[in-house]
Amino acid sequence: MLAAAALAGCGASSTSTTSIAATTTSATTPPPVAGGQPRIVDGSFYSDAVDGTLHYSIALPPGYDTSGERYAVIYVLHGLPAGDQAYKGITGYADSLASTGHPAIVVGAQGARPGDTDPEWHNWGPGRDWETATESELVALIDDHYRTIPERSARGIIGISAGGYGATLIAIHHPETYQVIESWSGYFVLTDPAGKPKDLGSAEANADASAHAHVDHLKDEFRPYGKTFFGFYIGAQDPYNGFVDDNEALDRELTAAGIPHVFDIYQGAHDGSFWREHEDEWLAAAVKRLDPPERSAS
């Protein structure tokens, strides 16, 4: 879900920190462009998971073309419902990282298409498995075609609104893939386009699609991979019914389970002005917990 009103201030309540395989086709990279700004590249690949072509936008940090270094990657999941171009809105995130001196690659993932505008980054079945397309196929392609550090310790996943739900559930389902997880004004149960919880038809399916249902075993699932950072942030005036309550509930559950995390409630609503006000802080928090650039061996 995207939409709504006001802006932000700062002010928070917080609790303190907390198989990549795919079939892809080719991605083309345009010639290098000199300059001190991130370079935006759009690409596409055939996705078996959604049985069609998916697109992505990638922002390469200043110096990428000449440094010979490999970089950490932040994957950004947009809000829903959305059009098929929503993945392109990553320029502001890349500019934020460049201006604050946090070199990293930023990838905008496509999470909607004509006739399927609100899939919630969820695996619905053959030809509509958005989670697999995002976590498995897209990550494999980016590691194969760009100078990434192809390790969990150099990957983060961030989502806005419905993207926050997607980022959280994808990372929970695949603890081997991402070291950093952030939700910006997200929620933690599958919803319909009105923001109401969606019934998947069985208790098992509903539990698999709920971050709350995974809390009891998160420690065991993430333990083999070392440190993980999970941060989630929301505006106190978020207009979507139940979103603030849902965030507060997850904070209480994680705290009771002894799972490190960061949770903040800010003055603000559910819109671009709120996210822009805090993006420098939230993005820096993510990149600081990933591997720094390293000299490429190839």
KEVEXLUM-531461 format. One record per residue (C-alpha): z, x, y. Coordinates in steps of 0.02 Angstrom, whole numbers, plus 50000, padded with zeros to 5 digits. Example, Ala and Ser with C-alpha at 12.3 -4.5 7.8 and 13.67 -1.06 7.14 Angstrom:
! KEVEXLUM-531461
R       Z       X       Y
R   50390   50615   49775
R   50357   50684   49947
! end
This chain:
! KEVEXLUM-531461
R       Z       X       Y
R   50000   50000   50000
R   49958   50059   50176
R   49985   49969   50340
R   50107   49916   50475
R   50199   49960   50633
R   50303   50081   50736
R   50340   50267   50746
R   50471   50391   50701
R   50616   50490   50762
R   50718   50606   50656
R   50884   50563   50583
R   50916   50558   50400
R   51028   50527   50256
R   50997   50653   50120
R   51045   50710   49949
R   51009   50892   49920
R   50885   50976   49820
R   50817   50941   49678
R   49886   51015   48969
R   49766   51040   49092
R   49604   51000   49002
R   49453   50907   49062
R   49269   50879   49051
R   49189   50911   49220
R   49018   50950   49284
R   48966   51062   49426
R   49038   51076   49600
R   48943   51161   49739
R   49018   51266   49877
R   48927   51286   50044
R   48906   51458   50123
R   49060   51535   50205
R   49098   51489   50384
R   49188   51614   50495
R   49335   51561   50602
R   49520   51529   50603
R   49517   51347   50552
R   49526   51274   50377
R   49355   51245   50301
R   49326   51072   50228
R   49215   51055   50075
R   49168   50891   49991
R   49126   50892   49807
R   49103   50778   49657
R   49110   50779   49468
R   49078   50661   49325
R   49241   50590   49260
R   49253   50535   49080
R   49420   50455   49123
R   49345   50329   49243
R   49169   50336   49169
R   49085   50379   49333
R   49068   50501   49475
R   49224   50544   49573
R   49231   50637   49738
R   49358   50752   49817
R   49383   50842   49981
R   49454   51018   49984
R   49520   51115   50133
R   49511   51304   50112
R   49637   51398   50220
R   49587   51515   50361
R   49535   51682   50288
R   49489   51610   50118
R   49310   51676   50129
R   49361   51856   50162
R   49538   51880   50096
R   49499   51893   49911
R   49665   51807   49881
R   49712   51662   49769
R   49809   51516   49841
R   49929   51379   49793
R   49858   51203   49795
R   49929   51043   49868
R   49849   50885   49796
R   49857   50736   49914
R   49849   50556   49850
R   49804   50424   49979
R   49873   50249   49998
R   49801   50091   49921
R   49712   49972   49928
R   49577   50085   49998
R   49392   50114   50010
R   49299   50249   49916
R   49306   50371   50064
R   49496   50374   50086
R   49509   50544   50001
R   49425   50626   50152
R   49578   50609   50265
R   49652   50782   50233
R   49603   50876   50391
R   49769   50844   50477
R   49868   50911   50329
R   49762   51069   50320
R   49776   51095   50508
R   49965   51074   50497
R   49981   51208   50363
R   49867   51326   50459
R   49960   51303   50624
R   50131   51331   50543
R   50075   51485   50446
R   50080   51414   50270
R   49915   51462   50188
R   49871   51346   50045
R   49724   51246   49980
R   49733   51058   50009
R   49638   50937   49896
R   49610   50754   49934
R   49587   50655   49773
R   49483   50496   49762
R   49590   50352   49702
R   49480   50199   49732
R   49298   50144   49719
R   49197   49986   49750
R   49265   49847   49640
R   49423   49947   49601
R   49514   49966   49766
R   49696   49964   49706
R   49712   50052   49537
R   49882   50128   49583
R   49833   50300   49512
R   49874   50222   49342
R   49794   50236   49170
R   49731   50062   49130
R   49621   50104   48981
R   49450   50179   48942
R   49341   50192   49096
R   49488   50161   49214
R   49610   50302   49181
R   49647   50360   49358
R   49799   50464   49312
R   49699   50567   49187
R   49557   50590   49311
R   49679   50654   49443
R   49798   50762   49340
R   49682   50830   49207
R   49501   50825   49260
R   49520   50860   49447
R   49648   51000   49425
R   49538   51085   49294
R   49387   51076   49407
R   49477   51144   49560
R   49550   51289   49460
R   49378   51327   49389
R   49280   51323   49552
R   49399   51389   49685
R   49517   51537   49704
R   49676   51449   49655
R   49831   51520   49572
R   49807   51418   49412
R   49990   51397   49372
R   50120   51258   49384
R   50219   51367   49506
R   50073   51356   49628
R   50037   51169   49621
R   50110   51026   49719
R   50067   50842   49724
R   50102   50736   49878
R   50066   50552   49902
R   50072   50429   50046
R   50126   50249   50011
R   50042   50201   49846
R   49996   50384   49833
R   50182   50423   49834
R   50201   50311   49682
R   50052   50395   49600
R   50113   50572   49639
R   50286   50536   49569
R   50229   50452   49408
R   50090   50576   49374
R   50211   50722   49396
R   50342   50638   49286
R   50213   50606   49149
R   50149   50786   49163
R   50297   50899   49202
R   50194   51051   49151
R   50072   51031   49295
R   50164   51024   49463
R   50314   51118   49531
R   50325   51016   49691
R   50323   50826   49705
R   50335   50729   49869
R   50325   50544   49908
R   50298   50490   50089
R   50343   50306   50112
R   50310   50277   49929
R   50389   50169   49795
R   50430   50195   49612
R   50372   50043   49513
R   50193   49983   49490
R   50149   49853   49622
R   50012   49729   49661
R   49914   49734   49826
R   50053   49635   49911
R   50181   49768   49864
R   50268   49662   49732
R   50312   49734   49560
R   50173   49707   49434
R   50208   49654   49255
R   50104   49754   49130
R   50143   49636   48988
R   50273   49732   48889
R   50441   49814   48918
R   50372   49979   48855
R   50222   49979   48973
R   50330   49927   49121
R   50454   50067   49085
R   50317   50198   49071
R   50254   50145   49243
R   50427   50154   49324
R   50507   50313   49390
R   50677   50231   49371
R   50655   50212   49183
R   50622   50399   49165
R   50778   50462   49255
R   50888   50475   49100
R   50773   50602   49016
R   50698   50692   49167
R   50815   50842   49149
R   50761   50872   48970
R   50577   50848   49009
R   50576   50967   49159
R   50698   51097   49090
R   50566   51203   48999
R   50470   51230   49162
R   50606   51302   49272
R   50629   51244   49450
R   50553   51083   49515
R   50564   51015   49693
R   50563   50826   49715
R   50571   50758   49892
R   50547   50579   49947
R   50553   50511   50124
R   50538   50340   50203
R   50558   50253   50370
R   50710   50140   50397
R   50594   50009   50474
R   50467   50012   50332
R   50402   49832   50332
R   50361   49819   50148
R   50491   49713   50062
R   50598   49816   49945
R   50524   49989   49979
R   50679   50060   50066
R   50791   49983   49933
R   50682   50058   49796
R   50697   50232   49874
R   50885   50215   49894
R   50902   50157   49713
R   50807   50308   49648
R   50915   50423   49754
R   51072   50348   49677
R   51002   50361   49501
R   50949   50542   49520
R   51117   50587   49598
R   51212   50504   49456
R   51104   50597   49330
R   51136   50764   49417
R   50952   50791   49455
R   50923   50896   49613
R   50813   50812   49744
R   50795   50783   49930
R   50795   50607   50001
R   50784   50564   50186
R   50776   50401   50283
R   50704   50423   50457
R   50683   50306   50604
R   50506   50243   50582
R   50392   50120   50496
R   50245   50138   50378
R   50098   50209   50473
R   50003   50364   50525
R   50109   50400   50677
R   50266   50410   50569
R   50186   50526   50441
R   50105   50636   50574
R   50272   50658   50661
R   50349   50733   50505
R   50201   50812   50415
R   50237   50990   50476
R   50413   50980   50405
R   50367   50896   50241
R   50214   51003   50205
R   50308   51163   50245
R   50448   51109   50127
R   50317   51090   49990
R   50221   51253   50016
R   50378   51359   50036
R   50423   51313   49857
R   50255   51367   49786
R   50189   51541   49748
R   50126   51636   49901
R   49944   51697   49907
R   49908   51839   49788
R   49767   51964   49770
R   49635   51902   49650
R   49605   52010   49498
R   49422   51959   49493
! end
